[in-house]
Amino acid sequence: MERAARFLAENWLFLVTLVAIASAYVFLRSSPTALADEAAFDAVLANGRPTIVELYSNY
């Protein structure tokens, strides 16, 4: 138990940084939206709400 307490005391900043990065990833990542076709995409863009379009390419 003393060894674990010493490890936490010596590495608290690293552990806090690691938890902050992991939390940011979980809460800020984007998830894919299942749109059936181009008409559904156009409907989402025209619904009057702000929409973010994120494009991805392997090239």
Secondary structure as the mmCIF struct_conf table of DSSP 4:
data_model
#
loop_
_struct_conf.conf_type_id
_struct_conf.id
_struct_conf.beg_label_comp_id
_struct_conf.beg_label_asym_id
_struct_conf.beg_label_seq_id
_struct_conf.end_label_comp_id
_struct_conf.end_label_asym_id
_struct_conf.end_label_seq_id
HELX_RH_AL_P HELX_RH_AL_P1 GLU A 2 GLU A 10
BEND BEND1 ASN A 11 ASN A 11
HELX_RH_AL_P HELX_RH_AL_P2 TRP A 12 LEU A 28
BEND BEND2 ASP A 37 ASP A 37
HELX_RH_AL_P HELX_RH_AL_P3 GLU A 38 LEU A 45
TURN_TY1_P TURN_TY1_P1 ALA A 46 ALA A 46
BEND BEND3 ASN A 47 ARG A 49
#
